[in-house]
Amino acid sequence: MESLARGGTRWKRFAVVMVPSVAATAAIGVALSQGALAASFSVSGQQFKVAAERLDGTGFVQYGAVDSTKAGKKPVAVVGFDEAKIRGMCQSVVVPVPAFGDMTMQLTAGGEGAPKVEAKKLYIDADDMNANATFNNIDIGVAVDETTKGPGPHKGDKFESGSFSQQAESATFTDVKQRAWATTAGTFKLSGLKMSVKKGKNECY
């Protein structure tokens, strides 16, 4: 496969993002069996955890991909939304610091009393998630390069012809817990943003 140079912002290890990867294991398994994963996307190799009380999004799409990390290639489920609104978002990353131990950076936004977090053209590469999900007008098994309801492949993405994907006009997720490798977004509005850096592990879940 050709190497992938994905357009848009390449977030650093402290990137702030939240979009759940629904049915990731099934989607990746089908894509791998068909030999139709998207081309590689290079990331830092630092995973982060994200939790949210609720996400409401329109234009949902999901497809299999492979991210290149320092530890090697990682199969992921890329999830995209045309627009998403998130309530009670928390994102954390643990970074080992030589001679000092683990340090955790935690970011929260869209909490009680604050407007929801808003994002447009949002994509995330994840390999694990738990949530309650409701889809409206969902199509499973469509070709990624023929997506119509979601935002479609990110600008610069290259795919094997007929690569597996799924899409829906809208989706709602609650009690979200997710582990991700990377994300890109067109715009990201974080209301009520708070940040803390603490010694030890202080993850969102």
Biotite code that builds the C-alpha atoms (Angstrom):
import biotite.structure as struc

atoms = struc.array([
    struc.Atom([0.000, 0.000, 0.000], chain_id="A", res_id=1, res_name="MET", atom_name="CA", element="C"),
    struc.Atom([1.063, 3.587, -0.544], chain_id="A", res_id=2, res_name="GLU", atom_name="CA", element="C"),
    struc.Atom([2.011, 5.681, 2.469], chain_id="A", res_id=3, res_name="SER", atom_name="CA", element="C"),
    struc.Atom([-0.673, 8.037, 3.712], chain_id="A", res_id=4, res_name="LEU", atom_name="CA", element="C"),
    struc.Atom([-0.131, 11.768, 4.127], chain_id="A", res_id=5, res_name="ALA", atom_name="CA", element="C"),
    struc.Atom([-3.348, 12.881, 5.776], chain_id="A", res_id=6, res_name="ARG", atom_name="CA", element="C"),
    struc.Atom([-4.278, 16.539, 5.391], chain_id="A", res_id=7, res_name="GLY", atom_name="CA", element="C"),
    struc.Atom([-5.332, 18.835, 8.226], chain_id="A", res_id=8, res_name="GLY", atom_name="CA", element="C"),
    struc.Atom([-3.842, 19.217, 11.673], chain_id="A", res_id=9, res_name="THR", atom_name="CA", element="C"),
    struc.Atom([-1.563, 16.487, 13.031], chain_id="A", res_id=10, res_name="ARG", atom_name="CA", element="C"),
    struc.Atom([-2.180, 16.652, 16.772], chain_id="A", res_id=11, res_name="TRP", atom_name="CA", element="C"),
    struc.Atom([0.737, 16.258, 19.198], chain_id="A", res_id=12, res_name="LYS", atom_name="CA", element="C"),
    struc.Atom([0.712, 13.721, 22.036], chain_id="A", res_id=13, res_name="ARG", atom_name="CA", element="C"),
    struc.Atom([-1.434, 16.086, 24.139], chain_id="A", res_id=14, res_name="PHE", atom_name="CA", element="C"),
    struc.Atom([-4.127, 16.402, 21.474], chain_id="A", res_id=15, res_name="ALA", atom_name="CA", element="C"),
    struc.Atom([-7.655, 16.991, 22.757], chain_id="A", res_id=16, res_name="VAL", atom_name="CA", element="C"),
    struc.Atom([-10.351, 14.948, 20.986], chain_id="A", res_id=17, res_name="VAL", atom_name="CA", element="C"),
    struc.Atom([-13.337, 12.708, 21.509], chain_id="A", res_id=18, res_name="MET", atom_name="CA", element="C"),
    struc.Atom([-15.144, 10.572, 18.983], chain_id="A", res_id=19, res_name="VAL", atom_name="CA", element="C"),
    struc.Atom([-16.014, 6.951, 19.734], chain_id="A", res_id=20, res_name="PRO", atom_name="CA", element="C"),
    struc.Atom([-14.890, 4.081, 17.513], chain_id="A", res_id=21, res_name="SER", atom_name="CA", element="C"),
    struc.Atom([-18.041, 2.021, 17.169], chain_id="A", res_id=22, res_name="VAL", atom_name="CA", element="C"),
    struc.Atom([-17.816, -1.710, 16.382], chain_id="A", res_id=23, res_name="ALA", atom_name="CA", element="C"),
    struc.Atom([-14.074, -1.247, 15.835], chain_id="A", res_id=24, res_name="ALA", atom_name="CA", element="C"),
    struc.Atom([-13.147, -4.890, 16.296], chain_id="A", res_id=25, res_name="THR", atom_name="CA", element="C"),
    struc.Atom([-15.692, -6.114, 13.739], chain_id="A", res_id=26, res_name="ALA", atom_name="CA", element="C"),
    struc.Atom([-14.850, -3.466, 11.161], chain_id="A", res_id=27, res_name="ALA", atom_name="CA", element="C"),
    struc.Atom([-11.100, -3.999, 11.426], chain_id="A", res_id=28, res_name="ILE", atom_name="CA", element="C"),
    struc.Atom([-11.510, -7.776, 11.304], chain_id="A", res_id=29, res_name="GLY", atom_name="CA", element="C"),
    struc.Atom([-13.522, -7.631, 8.085], chain_id="A", res_id=30, res_name="VAL", atom_name="CA", element="C"),
    struc.Atom([-11.111, -5.143, 6.506], chain_id="A", res_id=31, res_name="ALA", atom_name="CA", element="C"),
    struc.Atom([-8.080, -7.255, 7.427], chain_id="A", res_id=32, res_name="LEU", atom_name="CA", element="C"),
    struc.Atom([-9.655, -10.415, 6.031], chain_id="A", res_id=33, res_name="SER", atom_name="CA", element="C"),
    struc.Atom([-10.314, -8.609, 2.747], chain_id="A", res_id=34, res_name="GLN", atom_name="CA", element="C"),
    struc.Atom([-6.829, -7.094, 2.641], chain_id="A", res_id=35, res_name="GLY", atom_name="CA", element="C"),
    struc.Atom([-8.499, -3.711, 2.217], chain_id="A", res_id=36, res_name="ALA", atom_name="CA", element="C"),
    struc.Atom([-7.222, -1.527, 5.035], chain_id="A", res_id=37, res_name="LEU", atom_name="CA", element="C"),
    struc.Atom([-6.349, 2.072, 4.299], chain_id="A", res_id=38, res_name="ALA", atom_name="CA", element="C"),
    struc.Atom([-2.713, 3.047, 3.799], chain_id="A", res_id=39, res_name="ALA", atom_name="CA", element="C"),
    struc.Atom([-0.473, 3.868, 6.772], chain_id="A", res_id=40, res_name="SER", atom_name="CA", element="C"),
    struc.Atom([-0.705, 7.101, 8.760], chain_id="A", res_id=41, res_name="PHE", atom_name="CA", element="C"),
    struc.Atom([2.337, 8.075, 10.858], chain_id="A", res_id=42, res_name="SER", atom_name="CA", element="C"),
    struc.Atom([1.635, 8.971, 14.508], chain_id="A", res_id=43, res_name="VAL", atom_name="CA", element="C"),
    struc.Atom([3.768, 9.612, 17.590], chain_id="A", res_id=44, res_name="SER", atom_name="CA", element="C"),
    struc.Atom([2.959, 6.270, 19.215], chain_id="A", res_id=45, res_name="GLY", atom_name="CA", element="C"),
    struc.Atom([1.558, 7.845, 22.395], chain_id="A", res_id=46, res_name="GLN", atom_name="CA", element="C"),
    struc.Atom([-1.944, 6.603, 23.181], chain_id="A", res_id=47, res_name="GLN", atom_name="CA", element="C"),
    struc.Atom([-4.466, 8.673, 25.119], chain_id="A", res_id=48, res_name="PHE", atom_name="CA", element="C"),
    struc.Atom([-7.767, 7.934, 26.851], chain_id="A", res_id=49, res_name="LYS", atom_name="CA", element="C"),
    struc.Atom([-11.020, 9.808, 26.352], chain_id="A", res_id=50, res_name="VAL", atom_name="CA", element="C"),
    struc.Atom([-14.292, 9.706, 28.242], chain_id="A", res_id=51, res_name="ALA", atom_name="CA", element="C"),
    struc.Atom([-17.553, 11.573, 27.663], chain_id="A", res_id=52, res_name="ALA", atom_name="CA", element="C"),
    struc.Atom([-21.022, 11.664, 29.125], chain_id="A", res_id=53, res_name="GLU", atom_name="CA", element="C"),
    struc.Atom([-22.683, 12.101, 25.730], chain_id="A", res_id=54, res_name="ARG", atom_name="CA", element="C"),
    struc.Atom([-21.888, 12.717, 22.059], chain_id="A", res_id=55, res_name="LEU", atom_name="CA", element="C"),
    struc.Atom([-24.423, 13.706, 19.407], chain_id="A", res_id=56, res_name="ASP", atom_name="CA", element="C"),
    struc.Atom([-23.113, 13.705, 15.850], chain_id="A", res_id=57, res_name="GLY", atom_name="CA", element="C"),
    struc.Atom([-24.272, 13.954, 12.250], chain_id="A", res_id=58, res_name="THR", atom_name="CA", element="C"),
    struc.Atom([-22.635, 12.464, 9.171], chain_id="A", res_id=59, res_name="GLY", atom_name="CA", element="C"),
    struc.Atom([-20.997, 9.400, 10.771], chain_id="A", res_id=60, res_name="PHE", atom_name="CA", element="C"),
    struc.Atom([-18.506, 7.191, 8.909], chain_id="A", res_id=61, res_name="VAL", atom_name="CA", element="C"),
    struc.Atom([-16.094, 4.439, 10.007], chain_id="A", res_id=62, res_name="GLN", atom_name="CA", element="C"),
    struc.Atom([-13.426, 2.525, 8.088], chain_id="A", res_id=63, res_name="TYR", atom_name="CA", element="C"),
    struc.Atom([-10.356, 0.405, 8.811], chain_id="A", res_id=64, res_name="GLY", atom_name="CA", element="C"),
    struc.Atom([-6.819, 1.806, 8.636], chain_id="A", res_id=65, res_name="ALA", atom_name="CA", element="C"),
    struc.Atom([-3.260, 1.202, 9.820], chain_id="A", res_id=66, res_name="VAL", atom_name="CA", element="C"),
    struc.Atom([-1.272, 3.752, 11.839], chain_id="A", res_id=67, res_name="ASP", atom_name="CA", element="C"),
    struc.Atom([2.529, 3.638, 11.864], chain_id="A", res_id=68, res_name="SER", atom_name="CA", element="C"),
    struc.Atom([3.961, 4.088, 15.377], chain_id="A", res_id=69, res_name="THR", atom_name="CA", element="C"),
    struc.Atom([7.350, 3.730, 17.046], chain_id="A", res_id=70, res_name="LYS", atom_name="CA", element="C"),
    struc.Atom([6.231, 0.268, 18.178], chain_id="A", res_id=71, res_name="ALA", atom_name="CA", element="C"),
    struc.Atom([5.222, -0.755, 14.651], chain_id="A", res_id=72, res_name="GLY", atom_name="CA", element="C"),
    struc.Atom([2.000, -0.683, 12.633], chain_id="A", res_id=73, res_name="LYS", atom_name="CA", element="C"),
    struc.Atom([-1.285, -0.620, 14.548], chain_id="A", res_id=74, res_name="LYS", atom_name="CA", element="C"),
    struc.Atom([-4.678, -1.505, 13.016], chain_id="A", res_id=75, res_name="PRO", atom_name="CA", element="C"),
    struc.Atom([-7.288, 1.113, 13.944], chain_id="A", res_id=76, res_name="VAL", atom_name="CA", element="C"),
    struc.Atom([-10.856, 2.096, 13.192], chain_id="A", res_id=77, res_name="ALA", atom_name="CA", element="C"),
    struc.Atom([-11.023, 5.616, 11.768], chain_id="A", res_id=78, res_name="VAL", atom_name="CA", element="C"),
    struc.Atom([-14.257, 7.346, 12.767], chain_id="A", res_id=79, res_name="VAL", atom_name="CA", element="C"),
    struc.Atom([-15.427, 10.600, 11.214], chain_id="A", res_id=80, res_name="GLY", atom_name="CA", element="C"),
    struc.Atom([-18.239, 13.056, 11.866], chain_id="A", res_id=81, res_name="PHE", atom_name="CA", element="C"),
    struc.Atom([-19.355, 16.034, 9.803], chain_id="A", res_id=82, res_name="ASP", atom_name="CA", element="C"),
    struc.Atom([-20.375, 17.699, 13.070], chain_id="A", res_id=83, res_name="GLU", atom_name="CA", element="C"),
    struc.Atom([-20.315, 16.562, 16.701], chain_id="A", res_id=84, res_name="ALA", atom_name="CA", element="C"),
    struc.Atom([-21.429, 18.024, 20.029], chain_id="A", res_id=85, res_name="LYS", atom_name="CA", element="C"),
    struc.Atom([-19.951, 16.524, 23.197], chain_id="A", res_id=86, res_name="ILE", atom_name="CA", element="C"),
    struc.Atom([-21.005, 16.843, 26.852], chain_id="A", res_id=87, res_name="ARG", atom_name="CA", element="C"),
    struc.Atom([-18.667, 16.104, 29.781], chain_id="A", res_id=88, res_name="GLY", atom_name="CA", element="C"),
    struc.Atom([-15.455, 15.400, 27.853], chain_id="A", res_id=89, res_name="MET", atom_name="CA", element="C"),
    struc.Atom([-12.278, 14.224, 29.579], chain_id="A", res_id=90, res_name="CYS", atom_name="CA", element="C"),
    struc.Atom([-8.990, 13.388, 27.881], chain_id="A", res_id=91, res_name="GLN", atom_name="CA", element="C"),
    struc.Atom([-5.832, 12.122, 29.571], chain_id="A", res_id=92, res_name="SER", atom_name="CA", element="C"),
    struc.Atom([-2.369, 10.996, 28.556], chain_id="A", res_id=93, res_name="VAL", atom_name="CA", element="C"),
    struc.Atom([0.306, 9.432, 30.767], chain_id="A", res_id=94, res_name="VAL", atom_name="CA", element="C"),
    struc.Atom([3.884, 10.325, 29.867], chain_id="A", res_id=95, res_name="VAL", atom_name="CA", element="C"),
    struc.Atom([6.860, 8.586, 31.531], chain_id="A", res_id=96, res_name="PRO", atom_name="CA", element="C"),
    struc.Atom([9.505, 11.195, 32.449], chain_id="A", res_id=97, res_name="VAL", atom_name="CA", element="C"),
    struc.Atom([13.064, 9.894, 32.982], chain_id="A", res_id=98, res_name="PRO", atom_name="CA", element="C"),
    struc.Atom([14.254, 10.155, 36.605], chain_id="A", res_id=99, res_name="ALA", atom_name="CA", element="C"),
    struc.Atom([10.844, 11.505, 37.627], chain_id="A", res_id=100, res_name="PHE", atom_name="CA", element="C"),
    struc.Atom([8.250, 8.823, 36.896], chain_id="A", res_id=101, res_name="GLY", atom_name="CA", element="C"),
    struc.Atom([4.840, 8.961, 35.254], chain_id="A", res_id=102, res_name="ASP", atom_name="CA", element="C"),
    struc.Atom([3.171, 12.326, 34.675], chain_id="A", res_id=103, res_name="MET", atom_name="CA", element="C"),
    struc.Atom([-0.479, 12.662, 33.661], chain_id="A", res_id=104, res_name="THR", atom_name="CA", element="C"),
    struc.Atom([-1.942, 15.532, 31.691], chain_id="A", res_id=105, res_name="MET", atom_name="CA", element="C"),
    struc.Atom([-5.731, 15.694, 31.958], chain_id="A", res_id=106, res_name="GLN", atom_name="CA", element="C"),
    struc.Atom([-8.038, 18.022, 30.028], chain_id="A", res_id=107, res_name="LEU", atom_name="CA", element="C"),
    struc.Atom([-11.773, 18.480, 30.601], chain_id="A", res_id=108, res_name="THR", atom_name="CA", element="C"),
    struc.Atom([-14.352, 20.570, 28.728], chain_id="A", res_id=109, res_name="ALA", atom_name="CA", element="C"),
    struc.Atom([-18.084, 20.858, 28.161], chain_id="A", res_id=110, res_name="GLY", atom_name="CA", element="C"),
    struc.Atom([-18.899, 20.120, 31.789], chain_id="A", res_id=111, res_name="GLY", atom_name="CA", element="C"),
    struc.Atom([-21.895, 21.167, 33.867], chain_id="A", res_id=112, res_name="GLU", atom_name="CA", element="C"),
    struc.Atom([-22.812, 24.804, 33.279], chain_id="A", res_id=113, res_name="GLY", atom_name="CA", element="C"),
    struc.Atom([-20.634, 25.103, 30.145], chain_id="A", res_id=114, res_name="ALA", atom_name="CA", element="C"),
    struc.Atom([-21.699, 24.854, 26.475], chain_id="A", res_id=115, res_name="PRO", atom_name="CA", element="C"),
    struc.Atom([-21.044, 21.566, 24.755], chain_id="A", res_id=116, res_name="LYS", atom_name="CA", element="C"),
    struc.Atom([-17.751, 20.907, 22.978], chain_id="A", res_id=117, res_name="VAL", atom_name="CA", element="C"),
    struc.Atom([-18.275, 21.419, 19.237], chain_id="A", res_id=118, res_name="GLU", atom_name="CA", element="C"),
    struc.Atom([-16.271, 19.906, 16.368], chain_id="A", res_id=119, res_name="ALA", atom_name="CA", element="C"),
    struc.Atom([-16.490, 19.817, 12.581], chain_id="A", res_id=120, res_name="LYS", atom_name="CA", element="C"),
    struc.Atom([-14.891, 17.357, 10.140], chain_id="A", res_id=121, res_name="LYS", atom_name="CA", element="C"),
    struc.Atom([-13.582, 15.334, 13.058], chain_id="A", res_id=122, res_name="LEU", atom_name="CA", element="C"),
    struc.Atom([-11.612, 12.077, 12.639], chain_id="A", res_id=123, res_name="TYR", atom_name="CA", element="C"),
    struc.Atom([-10.097, 9.783, 15.229], chain_id="A", res_id=124, res_name="ILE", atom_name="CA", element="C"),
    struc.Atom([-7.987, 6.608, 15.023], chain_id="A", res_id=125, res_name="ASP", atom_name="CA", element="C"),
    struc.Atom([-8.924, 4.273, 17.891], chain_id="A", res_id=126, res_name="ALA", atom_name="CA", element="C"),
    struc.Atom([-8.449, 0.619, 18.830], chain_id="A", res_id=127, res_name="ASP", atom_name="CA", element="C"),
    struc.Atom([-10.692, 0.228, 21.894], chain_id="A", res_id=128, res_name="ASP", atom_name="CA", element="C"),
    struc.Atom([-13.983, 1.722, 23.077], chain_id="A", res_id=129, res_name="MET", atom_name="CA", element="C"),
    struc.Atom([-17.003, 1.108, 25.283], chain_id="A", res_id=130, res_name="ASN", atom_name="CA", element="C"),
    struc.Atom([-20.278, 3.046, 24.992], chain_id="A", res_id=131, res_name="ALA", atom_name="CA", element="C"),
    struc.Atom([-24.016, 2.901, 24.484], chain_id="A", res_id=132, res_name="ASN", atom_name="CA", element="C"),
    struc.Atom([-24.841, 3.789, 20.865], chain_id="A", res_id=133, res_name="ALA", atom_name="CA", element="C"),
    struc.Atom([-27.896, 4.663, 18.777], chain_id="A", res_id=134, res_name="THR", atom_name="CA", element="C"),
    struc.Atom([-27.658, 5.062, 14.976], chain_id="A", res_id=135, res_name="PHE", atom_name="CA", element="C"),
    struc.Atom([-30.131, 6.637, 12.560], chain_id="A", res_id=136, res_name="ASN", atom_name="CA", element="C"),
    struc.Atom([-30.297, 5.336, 8.965], chain_id="A", res_id=137, res_name="ASN", atom_name="CA", element="C"),
    struc.Atom([-27.152, 3.225, 9.186], chain_id="A", res_id=138, res_name="ILE", atom_name="CA", element="C"),
    struc.Atom([-25.528, 1.360, 6.282], chain_id="A", res_id=139, res_name="ASP", atom_name="CA", element="C"),
    struc.Atom([-22.983, -1.385, 7.062], chain_id="A", res_id=140, res_name="ILE", atom_name="CA", element="C"),
    struc.Atom([-20.555, -2.821, 4.535], chain_id="A", res_id=141, res_name="GLY", atom_name="CA", element="C"),
    struc.Atom([-20.512, 0.107, 2.100], chain_id="A", res_id=142, res_name="VAL", atom_name="CA", element="C"),
    struc.Atom([-17.367, 1.000, 0.129], chain_id="A", res_id=143, res_name="ALA", atom_name="CA", element="C"),
    struc.Atom([-15.280, 3.638, 1.882], chain_id="A", res_id=144, res_name="VAL", atom_name="CA", element="C"),
    struc.Atom([-14.684, 5.568, -1.333], chain_id="A", res_id=145, res_name="ASP", atom_name="CA", element="C"),
    struc.Atom([-18.431, 5.742, -2.008], chain_id="A", res_id=146, res_name="GLU", atom_name="CA", element="C"),
    struc.Atom([-19.491, 7.129, 1.372], chain_id="A", res_id=147, res_name="THR", atom_name="CA", element="C"),
    struc.Atom([-22.366, 9.589, 1.105], chain_id="A", res_id=148, res_name="THR", atom_name="CA", element="C"),
    struc.Atom([-23.757, 10.200, 4.598], chain_id="A", res_id=149, res_name="LYS", atom_name="CA", element="C"),
    struc.Atom([-20.529, 10.807, 6.511], chain_id="A", res_id=150, res_name="GLY", atom_name="CA", element="C"),
    struc.Atom([-17.654, 13.199, 5.760], chain_id="A", res_id=151, res_name="PRO", atom_name="CA", element="C"),
    struc.Atom([-15.879, 10.530, 3.697], chain_id="A", res_id=152, res_name="GLY", atom_name="CA", element="C"),
    struc.Atom([-12.152, 9.814, 3.627], chain_id="A", res_id=153, res_name="PRO", atom_name="CA", element="C"),
    struc.Atom([-9.937, 12.568, 4.937], chain_id="A", res_id=154, res_name="HIS", atom_name="CA", element="C"),
    struc.Atom([-8.291, 14.704, 2.268], chain_id="A", res_id=155, res_name="LYS", atom_name="CA", element="C"),
    struc.Atom([-5.168, 12.903, 1.082], chain_id="A", res_id=156, res_name="GLY", atom_name="CA", element="C"),
    struc.Atom([-6.331, 9.423, 2.164], chain_id="A", res_id=157, res_name="ASP", atom_name="CA", element="C"),
    struc.Atom([-5.739, 6.594, -0.311], chain_id="A", res_id=158, res_name="LYS", atom_name="CA", element="C"),
    struc.Atom([-7.684, 3.327, -0.227], chain_id="A", res_id=159, res_name="PHE", atom_name="CA", element="C"),
    struc.Atom([-7.892, -0.073, -1.824], chain_id="A", res_id=160, res_name="GLU", atom_name="CA", element="C"),
    struc.Atom([-10.866, -0.133, -4.165], chain_id="A", res_id=161, res_name="SER", atom_name="CA", element="C"),
    struc.Atom([-14.039, -1.220, -2.348], chain_id="A", res_id=162, res_name="GLY", atom_name="CA", element="C"),
    struc.Atom([-12.563, -0.974, 1.165], chain_id="A", res_id=163, res_name="SER", atom_name="CA", element="C"),
    struc.Atom([-15.103, -1.838, 3.934], chain_id="A", res_id=164, res_name="PHE", atom_name="CA", element="C"),
    struc.Atom([-16.859, 0.936, 5.869], chain_id="A", res_id=165, res_name="SER", atom_name="CA", element="C"),
    struc.Atom([-20.101, 1.836, 7.582], chain_id="A", res_id=166, res_name="GLN", atom_name="CA", element="C"),
    struc.Atom([-22.046, 5.092, 7.712], chain_id="A", res_id=167, res_name="GLN", atom_name="CA", element="C"),
    struc.Atom([-25.093, 6.719, 9.305], chain_id="A", res_id=168, res_name="ALA", atom_name="CA", element="C"),
    struc.Atom([-26.942, 10.005, 9.022], chain_id="A", res_id=169, res_name="GLU", atom_name="CA", element="C"),
    struc.Atom([-26.580, 10.587, 12.768], chain_id="A", res_id=170, res_name="SER", atom_name="CA", element="C"),
    struc.Atom([-25.489, 8.821, 15.944], chain_id="A", res_id=171, res_name="ALA", atom_name="CA", element="C"),
    struc.Atom([-25.684, 9.294, 19.711], chain_id="A", res_id=172, res_name="THR", atom_name="CA", element="C"),
    struc.Atom([-23.226, 7.799, 22.226], chain_id="A", res_id=173, res_name="PHE", atom_name="CA", element="C"),
    struc.Atom([-23.407, 7.849, 26.026], chain_id="A", res_id=174, res_name="THR", atom_name="CA", element="C"),
    struc.Atom([-21.010, 6.746, 28.779], chain_id="A", res_id=175, res_name="ASP", atom_name="CA", element="C"),
    struc.Atom([-18.089, 6.714, 26.349], chain_id="A", res_id=176, res_name="VAL", atom_name="CA", element="C"),
    struc.Atom([-14.678, 5.274, 27.248], chain_id="A", res_id=177, res_name="LYS", atom_name="CA", element="C"),
    struc.Atom([-12.127, 5.125, 24.445], chain_id="A", res_id=178, res_name="GLN", atom_name="CA", element="C"),
    struc.Atom([-8.414, 4.583, 23.739], chain_id="A", res_id=179, res_name="ARG", atom_name="CA", element="C"),
    struc.Atom([-7.011, 6.388, 20.713], chain_id="A", res_id=180, res_name="ALA", atom_name="CA", element="C"),
    struc.Atom([-3.791, 6.909, 18.768], chain_id="A", res_id=181, res_name="TRP", atom_name="CA", element="C"),
    struc.Atom([-4.404, 10.054, 16.737], chain_id="A", res_id=182, res_name="ALA", atom_name="CA", element="C"),
    struc.Atom([-6.966, 12.558, 15.494], chain_id="A", res_id=183, res_name="THR", atom_name="CA", element="C"),
    struc.Atom([-7.508, 15.388, 13.037], chain_id="A", res_id=184, res_name="THR", atom_name="CA", element="C"),
    struc.Atom([-10.231, 18.042, 12.915], chain_id="A", res_id=185, res_name="ALA", atom_name="CA", element="C"),
    struc.Atom([-11.353, 20.979, 10.823], chain_id="A", res_id=186, res_name="GLY", atom_name="CA", element="C"),
    struc.Atom([-12.456, 23.065, 13.809], chain_id="A", res_id=187, res_name="THR", atom_name="CA", element="C"),
    struc.Atom([-12.662, 22.287, 17.529], chain_id="A", res_id=188, res_name="PHE", atom_name="CA", element="C"),
    struc.Atom([-14.425, 24.563, 20.056], chain_id="A", res_id=189, res_name="LYS", atom_name="CA", element="C"),
    struc.Atom([-13.694, 23.657, 23.696], chain_id="A", res_id=190, res_name="LEU", atom_name="CA", element="C"),
    struc.Atom([-15.943, 25.459, 26.192], chain_id="A", res_id=191, res_name="SER", atom_name="CA", element="C"),
    struc.Atom([-14.999, 25.464, 29.870], chain_id="A", res_id=192, res_name="GLY", atom_name="CA", element="C"),
    struc.Atom([-11.566, 23.965, 29.174], chain_id="A", res_id=193, res_name="LEU", atom_name="CA", element="C"),
    struc.Atom([-9.558, 22.963, 32.249], chain_id="A", res_id=194, res_name="LYS", atom_name="CA", element="C"),
    struc.Atom([-6.095, 21.394, 32.365], chain_id="A", res_id=195, res_name="MET", atom_name="CA", element="C"),
    struc.Atom([-4.101, 19.707, 35.118], chain_id="A", res_id=196, res_name="SER", atom_name="CA", element="C"),
    struc.Atom([-0.681, 18.053, 35.241], chain_id="A", res_id=197, res_name="VAL", atom_name="CA", element="C"),
    struc.Atom([-0.077, 15.644, 38.119], chain_id="A", res_id=198, res_name="LYS", atom_name="CA", element="C"),
    struc.Atom([2.556, 13.129, 39.114], chain_id="A", res_id=199, res_name="LYS", atom_name="CA", element="C"),
    struc.Atom([1.466, 9.503, 38.782], chain_id="A", res_id=200, res_name="GLY", atom_name="CA", element="C"),
    struc.Atom([-1.478, 8.102, 36.825], chain_id="A", res_id=201, res_name="LYS", atom_name="CA", element="C"),
    struc.Atom([-4.601, 10.269, 36.900], chain_id="A", res_id=202, res_name="ASN", atom_name="CA", element="C"),
    struc.Atom([-6.503, 9.024, 33.852], chain_id="A", res_id=203, res_name="GLU", atom_name="CA", element="C"),
    struc.Atom([-10.098, 9.724, 32.868], chain_id="A", res_id=204, res_name="CYS", atom_name="CA", element="C"),
    struc.Atom([-11.040, 6.062, 33.492], chain_id="A", res_id=205, res_name="TYR", atom_name="CA", element="C"),
])
